[in-house]
Amino acid sequence: MRASRQLSILMMLQSRGRLSARALADAMEVSPRTVYRDVDELSAAGVPVLTERGRNGGFRLLEGWRTRLTGLTPSEAQAVFLGGLPGPASALGLGESLASAQLKVLAALPTGWQEDALRVSSRFYLDPVGWYRGAVSPDSLPAIADAVWTERKVQIHYESWKGLVERRVDPLGLVLKAGHWYLVARTDGKPRTYRLANVRKLAVTAERFARPKDFDLAAHWSESIRRFEKELYRETALVRASPRGLARLRRLSDAVATAVDAATEDPDAQGWVRVTIPIESVDHAAGEILKAGAEVEVLRPRALRDRMRDGAERIAALYHSCVSFSLPDRSSK
């Protein structure tokens, strides 16, 4: 808070010239004594703030001196050093640019704030990749990133669930989601999403396209995710779960976790709770709920309950098979 206030004083003096302690205090809703203390700390940090006495006096910066840090607050400067960004930046071919920008911001900061900015990267780190997975950076990523930036059409061979298709698209933006890169591109006048890992061949053309001025990548992506999840979970299932089963259900997806947390039914005598959860389909739900083992029982729909029973019987038959396997005896070695 103090550093932000001091930077505000610096910006006001740079943009407005001489200002009295009262004017600065009123602008920031603090006392004149606080302003004097902040000015003293700015001077100690190497900022040449001059104090002029008298009726028309006040504070001003040394003639000709200007900070190289224009309009950047301490919090904004610290955000530049937030850990986890070098990986995605390097994947986009911007790793060296990010490092150079950080050095320039650091050099522009007053001496007293440089340590605070560096402290951020040593105490906070962003890891956008899910557990037990590595970051996926397709070979085509730098080329597509350049096409997005230069607004050039791209010819892609894409492997969809329908098979291999060829598309000529207008690349509007790139999104990193859970360690995977996605291309948002306009096809037939509509934005569509393509997973870069499924792009089998790519060619950036010389033909340019006009990017829609009203297209907001972040807003489009948020709406796409909301619509995808709404369309994905078209059915529901009533299940009965133990406390451990509820914990396992929460790990299936955010939508299931939300349903579990919203359950209002009291536990039965064994501590089990009935809850209605969203499912994609009977086949998909059977495979997912089997992960919870004997801690979750499906009550409805009947088709899912039957599928769970069949799956459990097949597993039991596998382990009750007459065929046995023995490990070699190594005790004599």
N, C-alpha and C positions, 0 to 999 in steps of 0.2 A: 504493500500500500504506500509506504513512504517513497520507495523508488519510483513508483508510478506518478506520485504527486510531484516529485522533483523533476521528472522528465516533462511533465505538463508545464511546470514553471519555465523550463528551458525552451520548450516549443513556443510558449506565449511570448517570451522575451525576444525570440528570434523572429516571430511573425509580426509582433506589434511594436517592438522597440521598447522605450523606457516605460516602466510601470511601477506604481507605488506599491508598498507592502500591503496597504489596505485593498487596492484593486485586485492584487493576486489572492489575498485572503478571501475576499468576497467571491471571486470566481471559483475557488475550490472549496468554499465553505469551511474554512479553518480560521484559526486566530492569526493575527499579524506575527505573534511570537513564533508560531509554527513556521511561517514563511521565512522569518529571519534564520531559524535553525536549518531549514532546508537549503537556503542560499549558502550558508556557511559550509554545509556538507558538499554542495555542488562545487564550491571553490576549492575545497580540500581534494575533490576528485579530479581537479585540473580544468574545470570549466571557468573561463575568465568572466565572472560576473562582477561588474563594477557597481559600487554604491555611491550615489550622489545625494548629498545632504541638501536641506533647504526646502522652501515651499513647493518648488517644482521638481524636487528630487525624486529618487526612486532607484530602481535597479535596471541595469541595461547590460548587454553583452559588449565585450571589447569590439571596437570598430573593425569591421572586416572579418570578424571570426564567425564561423557558422559550423554547427555540428554536421557531420556527414551522415548522421542518423536522423532522417526526416520523418517524423510522425510515427516512429516505431516505439511502442511501449516496452518496458522491461519484460512483461509477460509474453509479448509477441516475439521479442528477441530470444527468449528462452525456448519458445515453441520451435524455433528453427533448429535447435539442437536436440530435439526430442528423439530418443533412440528408436531404432526399428525402421527408419526411413531409408537408410542407405541401401538396403537390399532391393526393394522395389525400384528405387531411383536408378540403381546400377542396371537392373533388368531392362529398364527403359532407355538405357544409354546416357543417363543423366548423373551417374555417380560422381564424376569429376566436377561437374557443374555444381552439385549440391555441396561438395566439400569446399569448393572455391567460395560459394556464397556464404557458407558458415564462417570462413576465415575473414571475409570482408565485413560481415556483421560484427564479428568479434572485435575487429580492429576499430570499428566505428563506435563501439560502446565506450562510455566513460570507464575509467580504470576500476572504479568501485563496483561496477555491474558485470564485469567480464567473468569474475569467479562464479557469480550466480548463474550466468548463462551456461557455463561449462558444467556446473553442478547438475543440471537437468539431465544431460546425457549419461551421467554416471549413476543416476538414481532412478530413472524411468526408462523403460524399454518396451517397444511395441513389437509383438510377435503375431503376425496375422495368419499363421499357419496352424491348422488343427493338430491335435495330438497324434503321434505315430505317423505323421506324414511329412514329406519334404516339400519345399516350395517348388512349384512347377513353373518354369520360365521357358516357354516354347522358343525355338530358334527364330520363328517369324515375328517375335514380339518387337524387336527394334524397328523392323521394316514397317510393321503396322503402326507403331507409334509415330514414325515419321510421316506416314500417310495421313494419320489423324491430324497431325500438326499442320501439314502443308495442304490439307483438303484435296487429296488426290484419290480417285476411284481405285478400288482394289478388286482384282479377279481372284476368287478363292475356290478351291475344291474342298468341300466340307462333308464330313461323314456324319450324317444325321441318323435318327432311328429308322428313317425310310431308306437309307442307303447313301451312296456317294452322290452328291449334287454339286453343280457348278453355279456360282453366283457372282454377279458384278455388283458390288455394294459401295455405298458412300460411308466410310468409317467416321462415326460421330464421336466416339470416345472409348476409353478402356477402363475397365473396372477390375480391381483385385478383390476377390471374395474367397475367404477361407483358403488362401494359398493358391487359388486358381485364377487365371486371367480370362476375362470375357471381353469380347468386342461388341459394342452396341453400334449397329450399322443400319442405314436406311436401305430397304429393299422394296421395290414397288411402291414407293412413297410412304412406307411405314417403318419405324425403328424396330429392329429385331435383335435378338441376342445370340451370339455365337461363342461357344467355348473354344478358346484358341488351341487347346490340346487336340481338338478334333479337326483342325485345319490341316489338310494333307498337302496342299500345294497353294502357293500364294505368289501373286505378281502385282506389284504396284504400277499402275498405269500413269501415263503423262496427262491424262484427262482430269481436269479439276471439276469440283462440284461446289455448289453454293450451300454452305451450312445454314440451316434454319436459324434465324436470329433469336427465335423464342424457345429454342431447345435447351432444356436444363438437364444435364446428365444426371446429377444427383437426384433430382425430383423424379426423373423418368425411371431410374433404377429402383428407388424406393417403391414407386407405384407398381413396377413390374414384379418385385418380390412379393408385395402384398397380394397382387392378383394371382401370381403363381401358387402361393400357399393356399389361397382361397379355393382355387380350382383343383389343387392337389388333394385336399382332404374333403372328399364328397360324401363320405359315409362316417358312421360312428359305431362304436362297440361299447357294450357295458361289460366291465370287468370287475373282478374282486381281487384285491391285492393285499398282501401283508405289508408291514412297514418297510421291509427290505424290497418287496416287489414294487412299492410306490417309488422308492429311490431308483430302481432299475428302469421303471417306466419313464421317469423324468429324463433319463439319458437318451431316450429314443429320439426326441426332437423337441424344439421349443414349444410347438403347438400342443404336444402331449403333456409337457411339463406344465404349461399354463392350465390345462384342463385338470391335472392332478391337484395343483395348488388351489384351484377354484372349487374343489369338492367340498360339500357341506355336510355330507352324511357322517354320523358318528360311527366309530369303529364298533364291530361286533364283539362278542365275548372273547374271541381269539385275537382281537386287535386288527382284524382285516377290515378294509373299507371298500365299498362299491363306488366306482367312478366311471363316468362316460368319457371316452377318449375319441379323438378324430382319427380316422384311418384312410389310407389311400384306396385300398382294395382288400378283399379277403386274402388273396395270395400273399400280397406284400405284408399285411398285418400279421399273418400266421408266422412268417419268418422272423419278423421283428419281436413279437411277443414271446416266441420260443426262447429268445435270449434271456428272458426273466426266469426260465426254469419253472420249478414248482411253486414259485412265489406269487404267480398271477394266474387266475382262473377266468377264462372267457365265459360269460353268461349269455350274451347275445351279440350278434345274430347267430342263428343256429348253424348257418353255413360255416362261419368262422370257428365256432365251437367244435364242429365235426372235423374241420381241417386241423385244428390243434390236436384233437384226439388221434387222428390218423398219423400226424407227424410224431407224436409221442410214442405211438405203438411201433412205428418204424424204427425209431431210435432204440426202444427197448428190445426189439427183435434183433437189432444189430449186435447189441451187447450180450444177448442171451444165446447167440448163435453157437452151434456145436463146434464151429471152427475156432481153434485156439492157437495163439501164437506165443512162443516161448522165446525169451531173450537168451543169448549165449551165456554160459556160466563162465565168469571171469575170475571166480574166486581162486582158481588154481594157478592163475598167472601172477 
